[in-house]
Amino acid sequence: MRSVVAGICILFAAAPALADEKPADQGKFVSLFDGKTLQGWEGNLNVFRVMDGAIVGGSLEKPLAHNEFLCTTRQYGDFELRLKFKILGKGANAGVQVRTKRKPNHHEVIGYQADLADGYWGCLYDESRRGKLTQPPSADEVARFLKRDQWNEYVIRCEKDHVQLWINGRKTADFTEKDPAIPRQGVLGLQIHGGPPSEAWYKDIAIKEL
């Protein structure tokens, strides 16, 4: 998640505190995970598995050499994605990829990431491309909306040039893409970051195409 071009993390937009509004629950959501299998997903199955109705990446028993991503086999453009997550382990680091593509013959991907880590909660990050795109909420703000080591809800909405993120109903990022060369569609992905023993759990993954 911290892969940054030429070792530079670029801050494109520093937003003030955002309103707590949440997208209206309209239209039909389609489940992307049946709670039992990884049908419709592809990735390193030595790292990702299904446990207790959730997709789990990483291990609390051993460190991970590098970032790993479980990605959908289908691409999506304009959509609202909803899922639940919990991140376990000291120094745990993870995220949800959208409008992303895999790097050929590599474990990394390129694209937007809805970030999950201390110092980055709710930040929109640009994996393997430009680095940080939005300013994450302060530690005090995060303490008010994040339930550590418990299930939390992420809502990710991508519509044309506009990308918005919410954690537990708290809007954490609002970004407008101005570069026409950046793809407006791609796969979705679930990340566990390389590093110390940790796990990223994901469940109730559903999407509504716009």
Summary of the structure (lengths in Angstrom):
residues: 210
radius of gyration: 15.6
end to end distance: 27.1
largest distance: 43.3
contacts: 672
relative contact order: 0.30
helix: 5%
strand: 49%
